[in-house]
Each structure stands twice: as C-alpha cells, then as structure tokens.
C-alpha cells in the first residue's frame, strides 16, 4: 500500500523547482505537510483543494516518513 501511495508523488525539474509534488500538479508535498502541521484537518484541505484526493494527503505523509527513515549518526565530541 505504501508503494502505491508513493507513486502519487512526482518530481519534475521544471515544476516547483523539482520539489516533490502531488500527481504532477503544482501543489508540493511540503504544502500539504505545512497545512497538517498547522492543524488543518484533512476535510478542510480537500474542500479548499477539490482536485486533491484523500490518498494524496496520505501519500504526502508516507513520503515524509520514508524521507526521514534513515540512520542518524551523532557527531563525535572532541
């Protein structure tokens, strides 16, 4: 399911500076994440952006989770 969601995320050099977008549209994953972080409910986002689908919002969150899923090595203290 996660890989199906991630197929909704596209990156094109000439669109939004190559940043990850939703299904080739000019709405960035970051825009969706910013709205969610500000407390905007999914229903509000879908009402304000009628061309979005519920899976687009889930895809944005899945993309962020996948992007952040890496090992972090602390710097050595001198």
N, C-alpha and C positions, 0 to 999 in steps of 0.2 A: 504493500500500500504506500509506503513512504516513497519508493522509487516512482510510483505513478504520480504522486503529488509533485515530486521534484521536476518532472517533465514539464510542469506548468511554468517553471522559472526559465527565462531566456536571457541571454546576454548578447547584444549586438553592438559592435564598435560605434556605429553612428547614432545610437539611440541611448539617451540618458547617460552619455559618457561611458558606455559599456557596462554600466552597473546592472545588477540583476533586476529584471522586470517581470511582470506578470504577463504570461502568454503573448509576448511581443508588443504589448501595449506600453504606453508611456507612463505607467504607474510602477514605481520602484518597490521592491521588497521592503526597503527602508521606510518608505511612506506608510506601508501597512503596519510595520512594526512600531513606528512612531505613534501612530494612532492608537494601537493597542496599549502601548506603554502609557499613553496619556489618559487611559481609562475609557476610550471609545469602545462601545460594545459592537460586536460583530453585526448585529442588526442595523445599527446606525451606519456602519461602513457600507454595508450592502445597499442601504437606502440612498446614501449620498453618492455612491458609485454603482449605478444599476448594471453596468456591464461586468462587474465582478461577480464571482460565484463563491459560495461558501468554501469550496476546496481551494480557491486562490488564497484565502486567508490562512487556511491550514498549511498550504504549500509554503507560504512566507515563513511561518513558524518552523516548519520542518527544515527549510533551507538554513535558517539561523542556527538551529540546533546542530545540523550537520556541519556547518561552517565552524562552529565553536568546539566541535568534538575533536580535539587534538591534545596531545600531551604538552603540558607546560612545565618547563624545567626552570627552577629558580636560579638566579644568578649566584655565583659563588661570592661569599663575603671574604674580603681580604683579611 
